[in-house]
């Protein structure tokens, strides 16, 4: 009985306490209304504007110095998130950040905004990426690796889904992992194959250069792609072709592939290629943005009885999908020699549904991802 009476007393006290709080809140609200109403509107607006525009009123010199230091000190993710955070402060900061990022070296290969996915990668060291495959829904996800581990996904970049249209196969590439359709605002391009799966065409949603005309195919209608370039209407513009050579004699060896691409040319290189020939001596194919790549020939290992390529630890599972692409010999260079040792793109298997993709200039993340997608699927005439 004593315990029940104590509980009743405590409940009564809690009710009185809550009622007192509610009554005090009501009186506070009633007393606060007249005070705010008596204040003139002109006195309350400047204080709000001062608080909202305190960041935008920063001196341009100081703002530019801050942006330059952040841009120069952080070259890879996740540190690059601070650059994006600076651009999200206000409109003035966004414009300043955009100018600083554009003014940075075009060959840096830094991935900050979605437009960087169609810019050339770095020259000195490749961008290391991971591709995750989902067999259930035929979807592929591209991530920028943040650590040497193959299990960490990293920063999401692009996604693609395989569709079958009759005898043809298409890969729709999107910025949104959950919205993979050509009519989406996240649509950035596609990959289309012939009925044998040996010839692929790469289409960009944006024109690769001024005056480019969209493809005349049925699927070349324009879309509302706003992420890459809002002022340019989206369509399907041919930017590359990937061909796998037939192996009719069924000779031993890996797949042989040739890529003809319209790679993006940085503005700095395009402006300086005629001004200083002593610094950069470019061939006509490179200066015009056309690049031809072929797979690097592997060597036969007698002891292991298999074809081998040096992937420098980035590939751990033997697969017919593994490849390395190098530039073809350029006859316009002195002596007719080209750089066939520098691997511009390498792709290989590290798990059941995990693959690595490492690319460098002149390839972009979009082109490299599209080329790697061609390696998926069975090619009976090429193996």
N, C-alpha and C positions, 0 to 999 in steps of 0.2 A: 504493500500500500504506500509505503514511504517513497519507493522508487517511482511509482506511477504519479504521485503528486508532484515529485520533483520534476519529472518530464513535462507535466502540464504547466508548471510554473516557467520552465525554460522556454517552452513553445510560446506562452503568452508574452514573455519578455522579447523573444525574437520578432513576434508580430508587431509589438509596440515599436521596436527599434526600426523595423522596415518602414512602418507608417511614418515615423518621424523623419526618416531619410527622404521618403517621397514628398512629404509636405515641405521640407526644406528645399528640395530641388525645385518644386513648383514655385515657391516664393522667390527663389533665386532667378528663375526664368522670367517671372513677372516683373521683378525689379530690373532685370537686364534689358528688357525690351524698351522701356522708356528712355534709358540712357543711350542706347544705340540709335533710337529714333530721333532724339534731339540733336545728335551730331550731324553736321552737314555732310552731304555726299562727297563734296570735294576734299574733305579732310581724310576720309577713309580710303579713297581710291589711290592717292599717291603712295600711301604706305604699302598697299598691296602691290602696286607696280614696282616700287623700289625693291621689294622682296623678290618679285618674279624676274626683274631685269638686272639683278645684281651681278649675275654671271655674264650677261651680254654687254654690260657697260665696261668690261675689262679693256685695258689699252690694247690696241691691235699688235703692238710690238711685243708686249708681254705674252699675249695669247699665242702669237706665232712662235715665240721661243719655247713655250710649254709644249706645243704640238711637235715641234722639231725634235725636242729631246725625247718625247714619248715615242715618236716614230723611229728615231735612230737607235734607241736602246732595246727595242722589243721587235725581234725579227721573226719569231715563231709563236704559235699558240701554245699554251693558253695566255701568254703575256700579251698577245695582240688584242685580247679582249678589252684592254684599257684604251686602245685606240678607238674602238667602236664606242666605248662608254663616253669618251670625250665628244664624239660626234653626236651623242644623244642628249647632251646638256641643253642645247638650244639651237636655233637656226644659225646664229652667227658662228658658234663652235662647229656646227656641221659643215658649213662652207669652208671654214679655215682648215678643218681636218681633211676635207676632200682635196683641197689645193696642195696640202703638204704631202698627202699620199701620192697624188699625181706627179708631184715634183721629185719624188724619190726615184732612185735608179730603176728604169724599166726592167733591167735584168735581175733584179733582186728576187723576183718570184714570190713575194710576200702575198699571202692570202688573207685579206681583211674583209672586203666587201664581196657580194656576189659577182660583181663585174670582174674581180680578179680571177675567177674560174676560167675565163676565156682569154687571159693574158699569158704570155710565155712564162714558163717556169724559170728557176734560177739556172745560171750557167755553170757555176763552180761545183756545186753539190746538188744532187737531185732532191726533190720533194718526195718523202716517203709516205705512202698511203696504204690503206687496208681496204679490201673489197670483201664484204660479207654477202653470201648468197643464201636466199631462202627458196628451197626447191618447191615448197608447197604452193606458193603463189608466183613463182618465177620472177622474183624480185631481187635486185642487186643494190647494195648500198656502198657508197664510197665515203671513206673517212680519212682525214689527215692525221697521220700517226703522231702522237704526242710523246711516245716512249718507245724504246726498242722492243717492248713486249708485243707479241702477236695477238694476245688476248684482249688488250685494251682497244676499244673502238676509236677513241680520239674524237676529233671535231667532225661533225657531219658536213659533207660537201654536196653530194648529188645522190640521186636514186634513179633506178631504171627498172622497167618492167617489160617482160617479153610478151608480145601478142602474136597470134597467128592469124593471118588474113589469107585464107586459101592455102596456096603453096608457098606463100611468102611469110617471112618472119620480120617483125618490127620491134625495136626497143625504144620505148618512150623515155626520155631523160628529163628529170624534173628537179627543181630545187626543194620540193616538198616531198617527204617520204610517204605521206598519206594521200597525196593528190597527184596521181600519175595518169594524166590525160592530156591530149593535145589542146583542148579548150581551156586548160587551166592557166591562171596567171603565173604559175611556177614553171610552165613548160619552157625548156631551153633548147631542145633539139631532139633529134631521133636518129636511129640507125635502121636501115632497111636492107634486106638481103634478097638474093634471087632464090629460085626454088631449089637449087642445089646446096645453098648455104656456103658458097665459095666466094661470092662477090658481094661486097657490102658498100653502101653509099651512106655517108655521114652528112646530115642536114643540120644546119644551125637555124635557130629561130630568128636571128638577127643578121642583117647583111654583113658579110666580112669586110667589105669596102664600099665606098660611095659608088653608086651606079650599078650595084649588083642587082640582078633580077632573080626573083624566086623561081623555084623549080616549077615546071609546067605539069607536074604530076597531079593526080586527083587530090592528093592530101596536102597540097601546097597552099591551102587557104590561110588567111591571116588570123592570128590569135591575139589575145590581149595580154601579151607577156610584158609585165611592167618592171620586173626585178632587174634585168640587165640594162636596158636602155628605154626609159619610158617614152622618149620623144620619137622613137622609131617604131613603126608598126611591125608586128611579128609576122613571120612567114616561115617557109622552108627553103633555105639557101644551101646549095651544095658546097661543102667545104672539104671533102675528102673522099677517097675511095680506098678500100682494102680488098686485096685479091689474094686468094690462096691457090697456089699452083697445083695442077692435077698430078697425081701419082698413078698413072695408068699401069705402069709396069710393077707396081707394088714393091718398089725397091725399099730397102731398109733405110730409115732416117726419119727425122722429125718433119713437121709441117714446114713448108716454104711459103712465105708471105711477102707481099710488096705493098707499100702504102704510098699513095700520092695525095699530099695534103696541101691545103692553103693555110699555112700557119700564120698566126697574127704577128705582125712586125711592129716592134715598139717604135713610138714616134721619135725617140732620140736617135735610133739607128736609121730610121727613114730620112731624117733631116740631115744627118751628118755623113751619110754614105757617099755623097758627092763632094763634100767640103774637104775632107781629109782622107785621101786614099792611102797615105802612109800608115795610118793607124788601123784601119779596117779595110780589108780587101775582100769584098763580097762577090760571089758569083751572081749571075743574072737570076738563077732559080731562087736563091735565098733572098735577094733584094726585092723580088716581086712577090715574095711570100710563099712560093711553091717549094715544097720539100718532098723528096723521095726517100723513103726508108725501106730497108729490107731486113729480114731476120739474120742475125749473126750465126754463121755456120758453126755447129758444135763439133767436137772432136770425139772420135771413137776410143773408148777406154777398154783396152784388151783385158785387163784384170777384172773389171766390173762387168764387162760385156754389155755396155750401154753407151748412149750418146751423152756427153757431159758438157756443161757450160758453167763458168764460174759466176755464181750469183752473189758471192761475198756474204754468205750466210743469210741472205734474205729469202731464199727458197729452200725448203726442207723436204718436200715430197716430190718424187719423180712423177711427171705427168706430161702427156702430149700437148697440154695447153701451155706449158712453160715456154717463154720465148724472150729474146733480147733483140731490140731494133737498133740499127746503126744507120748512119747516112751513107748513101751510095757514093762511089768514086766520082769526083767532079773533074771532068776533063779540062775545064777552064782554069783550074788552079795550076801553078807552076809544077811541071813534071807530071801532071795528070794524076796527082795523088790526092786522096781525100781522107778525112779522119774516120776510119772504119773501126777504130778501137774504142772510141768514146760511145758508151751505150746511152742513147737518148731515152729509151723506154724499156723497162724490163718488167715482166709479169710472171708470177709463179705461185705455186700452191704450197701452203703451209699447214693446212688442215682440211677436214672433210668439206667445209663450206667457207673456208677462209683463204684469201689470196693476198699477195702483196703487189703493189703497183708503184714503181719509182720512175719519175719522169723529170726531165729538165728541158731547158730552152732548145729548140723553138716551139716545143709542144706545150699546150695548155692543159689544165686539168680536165677540161671538157673533152678535148681531142684524145688525150691519153685514155680516159675512161671509155670512150666510144671504141677505140681500137681494142682494148682489152675485152670488151663485150663480144667482139667477133670471135674470140677464142672459145667461148662457150658453145656447146652443141656439137653433135657428131658430124664429121665430114668424111664420109666413106671414100669419096673420090680423091682425097688428099692424104690419106694415111696408109 
